[in-house]
Amino acid sequence: MAQSGIITGQYVRIEQATASVGDRIFAQLIDWVVLLAYLTLATWAMVEADVSGAIVAYVLLLPLLFYTLLMEIFNHGQSLGKMVMKTRVVKMDGSTPTLSAYLMRWLLYIVDGPSMSFLGLLCIIFTKNNQRLGDLAAGTVVIKMQNYRKIQVSLDEYDYLTKNYTPRYPQAADLSLEQIEIITRTVNTPRKDFTARVIQLSQKVQQKLNIQRQELTDIDFLRRILRDYQYYALEEI
């Protein structure tokens, strides 16, 4: 099983294991069973209701077509098959994929799936992180969820997050690992232009997240953002 190590800023070290070929095959088979069950039930309902024409086509085909895309977007990178197999789609750095990444994976299933003789399966077998073409194009990977829950975290790094800590800015969870790393370096690296850099970065973070800081100083605001991000990162684990 391939291993891929990532570090979320200086907060969480994750040794994530990519889903095996078997995991991905079984997840896909489960999804196909779900879709077949839906198709059978919907067809029976349409026949019983004596409904025909374009309505039938929309009712039967649209959910089949958009099932994977919508499930992964609204269910944190998991279809029903992935939920059963305890796998999940993430970006290569461990962050949540963007809408465009999910869309790219979905579009390229036309190439990866049965229509092209399961080209994606061959790609999964021969790539280091078990990625199909859609994953390679989108910069995503399918990982095993239990490896997140088994992460060994040094509690010394979280001593200022008390048990009853309440985050103030849930938008902090939307920051990327690279952005958190920039904030971390800025806050922890005193320089001649330290104050100016902190003010500038604070303004950019507020603009990006569309929030108004509640802290009295810019440095306190950035530290709060880091702690809130840390809170949500641990919540994911």
Beta strands, then each sheet from edge to edge (+ up, - down):
strand 1: 3-8
strand 2: 12-17
strand 3: 87-91
strand 4: 140-144
sheet 1: 1+ 2-
sheet 2: 3+ 4-
end
